[in-house]
């Protein structure tokens, strides 16, 4: 196996922990091809490079002194190492070398998602943490995204199993409805009526229990059939920060990567040079 940097092996109570120590620029190159389509517009790739670098620097500051700063999976950013690198990815990383977004002189929490469904969500409505640069914004022309409109049919039996996994015991589900929405229209809480009771829970928790690739976002409505519930929705991901399909659309319309990140992270400053 080929890899960049160094490997460190640590014994932990949960087994062997493998840590890959790499430079910041190599890390960005190793995640870009798995977090965005490598054949997308160069300006969209540059925007993603700046955003990914900003996120990494933010996490490095948050986890200072710990064994590692970011995970290799979806808990942070998906990292593929050398196998994920392509010439277009390397070019985007090189063109933005050392650039990151800052607010109050610190790297920002530069989160992003696949598609917003027409409007991003604020960090406050999703995580209860208001950040001035993660606010709800309209996004134009995401129609090329395969997740602009989606639907998922969940049988009442499958929903019952998902509720069991959450420790919710209300018998066989009979009704499911959204009872609270955020300002961007996303479901915040849902209510389930079963044969043995009624329960309310966060829509995000239900999405995780049913599968985030199945229920692609919380921007959905629910319809009922005799044996199932049909989720009809738009967008993919938590909806906070940059919409990648929105960034691609902006790039295709002539926007530069600087204009893209300025649009999605208002009030931030693009800092140049290699950060120390």
Protein Blocks (a to p, Z undefined) as FASTA:
>chain_A
ZZehjddddddfkbccddddddfklmmmmmmmmmpcfkbcfklmmmmmmmmmmmmmmmmm
mmgoiabfbdcblklcccebjmlpcfklmmmmmmmgoiacdeehiacdddddfbeohpac
dfklmnopacfklccdddehkllpmklpccddddfklmmmmmmmnopaebjafbdcdfbd
cfkopafbdcdddfkbccdddfklmmmmnopklmmbfcdcddddfkbccdddededjhpa
jafklmmmmmmnopafklmmmmmmghiacdedjdZZ
